[in-house]
Amino acid sequence: MRSALVFAAECRVSNPFLLCHLTRMAIRSFHQNGMAMQETINKALELLSKQDCAATGVKANAVCGSQPPQRSIA
């Protein structure tokens, strides 16, 4: 069921807007002619739920909850 896939992917990507963005990017790259869109969406969500932060290509603080780098005021 897709809701289970969304919740599994949400465990990796806590920001819902970032999750939508990553899912959209994955769908655009995985979709093939003749393949049902629902299958592509499910595949993208499955892969997002299994990936680590480095594999998604997103900054670690946006996904994994690490602290953002401190800026120095010069």
C-alpha positions as CSV (number, residue, x, y, z in Angstrom):
1,M,0.0,0.0,0.0
2,R,1.4,3.4,-0.9
3,S,0.8,5.0,2.5
4,A,3.1,2.5,4.0
5,L,5.7,3.4,1.4
6,V,5.3,7.1,2.2
7,F,5.7,6.5,5.9
8,A,8.8,4.4,5.3
9,A,10.3,7.1,3.2
10,E,9.3,9.8,5.7
11,C,11.5,8.0,8.3
12,R,14.5,8.8,6.1
13,V,13.4,12.3,4.9
14,S,11.5,14.1,7.7
15,N,10.8,17.3,5.8
16,P,7.6,16.6,3.8
17,F,8.4,19.2,1.1
18,L,11.8,17.7,0.6
19,L,10.3,14.2,0.4
20,C,7.9,15.4,-2.4
21,H,10.8,17.1,-4.2
22,L,13.0,14.0,-4.1
23,T,10.0,11.7,-5.1
24,R,9.3,14.0,-8.1
25,M,12.9,13.9,-9.2
26,A,13.1,10.1,-8.8
27,I,9.8,9.7,-10.8
28,R,11.0,11.8,-13.6
29,S,14.3,9.8,-13.9
30,F,12.7,6.4,-13.5
31,H,9.6,6.6,-15.6
32,Q,9.5,4.8,-18.9
33,N,7.0,4.8,-21.6
34,G,4.5,1.9,-21.3
35,M,5.0,1.7,-17.5
36,A,2.2,2.6,-15.2
37,M,2.8,5.8,-13.3
38,Q,1.6,4.2,-10.1
39,E,4.4,1.6,-10.4
40,T,7.0,4.3,-10.9
41,I,5.8,6.2,-7.9
42,N,5.9,3.1,-5.7
43,K,9.4,2.3,-7.0
44,A,10.6,5.8,-6.2
45,L,9.2,5.7,-2.7
46,E,10.7,2.2,-2.1
47,L,14.1,3.4,-3.2
48,L,13.9,6.6,-1.1
49,S,13.0,4.6,2.0
50,K,16.1,2.3,1.5
51,Q,18.6,5.0,0.7
52,D,21.0,6.7,3.1
53,C,21.6,10.4,3.1
54,A,24.7,10.4,0.9
55,A,23.0,8.4,-1.8
56,T,20.1,10.9,-2.2
57,G,22.5,13.8,-3.0
58,V,20.9,16.0,-0.4
59,K,22.8,17.8,2.3
60,A,22.9,15.7,5.4
61,N,21.4,18.3,7.7
62,A,18.2,18.5,5.6
63,V,17.6,14.7,5.8
64,C,19.5,13.1,8.7
65,G,19.1,15.8,11.3
66,S,22.7,16.7,11.7
67,Q,23.6,20.2,12.8
68,P,24.0,22.8,10.1
69,P,27.5,24.3,9.7
70,Q,28.1,27.4,11.8
71,R,28.6,30.7,9.9
72,S,31.3,33.0,11.0
73,I,30.6,36.7,11.0
74,A,33.6,38.5,9.6
